[in-house]
Amino acid sequence: MSDWNTDELITADKRFAWHPFTNMREWCAPEHEPLVLVEGKGALLRDSKGREYIDGNSSIWTNIHGHNHPHINAAIREQLDRIAHTSFLGFTNPPAIKLARAIIDLFPEGTLSRVLYSDDGSTGIEAALRITDQYWRIQSSRRQEFIAFQNGYHGDTAGAASLGGAAMFQVGHSRWKFPATLIPDLKALERISAMEVAKIAAVVIEPLIQGAAGMKLWPSGTLRAVREWCDRSGALLIVDEVMTGFGRTGRMFASEHEEVLPDIMVLGKGLTGGYLPLAITLVTEQIFSRFDGSVSEGKALAYGHSYTGNALGCAAALASLDVFKSENVLEHLGPKIHQMNAELEPIKNLPAVREVRQCGLIAGIELSAPDKDSSKLALDVCMAARSHGLLTRPIRDVIVLMPPLCITSQQLTAAIEAIQSSIVDVCGGQNP
Ligand SMILES: Cc1ncc(COP(=O)(O)O)c(C=O)c1O
């Protein structure tokens, strides 16, 4: 049934690997048996012992069209047979050129029009901050401060972490902190004094929904209001679509729901369909035009990584865009989103469930039980879900359901039933 020596693999993992955001003492404890994932097909994953699961959080919010998609596989193989990687510093390559064009074509002409490649969501955000900082410095402007929102999350590199509210992801009270002020909401934005406004370089926001905050939904119209505030104040708007991009919210980009075009947009995670690490920082021609000049004038962008414009990643991303078209992915999303909404309804009535939030094909189920540690409950529920054939991971007290967009109707029902049964297993109550 399975050729894997699971015990050997786990022993080696516990001896040599370091897993992020993980209590390594618990992970390495003899009684902990990590799942070793070895295969996938569509929305399903298989472990080294041959057990099958629904990928309930799209492999940490990355997978879009499913695992082992024939078209994306073929595109990567075709590119691999030519070459895997060459430098984008001083050279260029066909997939990176084609992808830049294809991404720009997703936006109205004359808006977002330049693509900067990096490696993941964090570096995409880092690049956005560095572009903004240099953009204002080139103009000898005093705008050096960033505004971000409390509980937001934009990644772990030092600049990105400075924008994040979640304590776990912060670099601590360190000297690394970038000049960022975290505000709770729109009202706080409106209250910033004129003197302070003149120093603001950019506002950074996750559109529609704050992911790592626990799938918290912004009141409708927030993004649009932030856009209008930026227009009035002259600050740039940086929209972080790392989680929401590529169909998650029901549209290609969450910003479309409020007809907002930012000055800078960051894409990551689903960009390659969840296959390879790649990010894009998109900017307007207006921003790009300020960098028109020589290195000695300080006009060359002072940011870039070795794997920038990686050909395999770009080939995967191009193939993922093809799949959006060939499989009418966005058109098929509406019914799935409705189904998720309807089938989550009974979960709201479970005694341990405080709130169920949904945005497109993303759901957060917040638990709360008197005298119990809700985060521990959520973790236990996610562990219990494994025995019901679902893999997911909580954010503190919130269980996340965010399957690949290709999930079938049957699988979606199974995933929601798995969560429901697991909550009942762990917290009591009855299956409605
Ligand atoms: C909204 C948002 N921005 C940025 C990031 C960072 O992306 P990465 O983990 O690929 O660095 C994440 C990751 O969860 C995210 O949700």
The ligand as a Tripos MOL2 file, in Angstrom:
@<TRIPOS>MOLECULE
LIG
   16    16     1     0     0
SMALL
NO_CHARGES

@<TRIPOS>ATOM
      1 C1         -2.1810   38.7320    3.9920 C.3       1 LIG1
      2 C2         -0.8170   38.1040    4.0410 C.ar      1 LIG1
      3 N1          0.2470   38.7930    3.6730 N.ar      1 LIG1
      4 C3          1.4870   38.2750    3.6760 C.ar      1 LIG1
      5 C4          1.6970   36.9870    4.1070 C.ar      1 LIG1
      6 C5          3.0790   36.4050    4.1280 C.3       1 LIG1
      7 O1          3.2130   35.4720    3.1120 O.3       1 LIG1
      8 P1          4.3690   34.3600    3.1610 P.3       1 LIG1
      9 O2          4.0410   33.4530    4.2770 O.co2     1 LIG1
     10 O3          4.2820   33.7060    1.8170 O.co2     1 LIG1
     11 O4          5.6610   35.0780    3.3610 O.co2     1 LIG1
     12 C6          0.6030   36.2150    4.5080 C.ar      1 LIG1
     13 C7          0.7870   34.8330    4.9830 C.2       1 LIG1
     14 O5         -0.0670   34.2120    5.5390 O.2       1 LIG1
     15 C8         -0.6890   36.7900    4.4940 C.ar      1 LIG1
     16 O6         -1.7620   36.1010    4.8770 O.3       1 LIG1
@<TRIPOS>BOND
     1     1     2 1
     2     2     3 ar
     3     2    15 ar
     4     3     4 ar
     5     4     5 ar
     6     5     6 1
     7     5    12 ar
     8     6     7 1
     9     7     8 1
    10     8     9 2
    11     8    10 1
    12     8    11 1
    13    12    13 1
    14    12    15 ar
    15    13    14 2
    16    15    16 1
@<TRIPOS>SUBSTRUCTURE
     1 LIG1         1 GROUP 0 **** ****
